[in-house]
């Protein structure tokens, strides 16, 4: 997987663009994400069902992964079972 790739969830409607990645399995709703959506939808895991927000960037604690949500869905994003969090916006400098 490389940056610029578009991944689709097997468990919901979520689609993401890979901004930064390392070696690991990107998941949504508890199911692995892939370039193509499977014919049969995977079951949404309760632990990963908080949903995704369009236009938000999701990162891991180490900063090795960064994903941009391009289509929202009911599943939450994770890498190897560890949930990703919404990236905080950078504060603008004061204009005083």
ABEGO torsion letter per residue (X at the ends): XBBGBBBBBAABABBBBBABBBBEBBBBGGBBBBABBBABBBBBBAABAAEBBBGBBBBBAAGABBBBBABBBABBBBBGGBBBBBBBBBBBBBAX
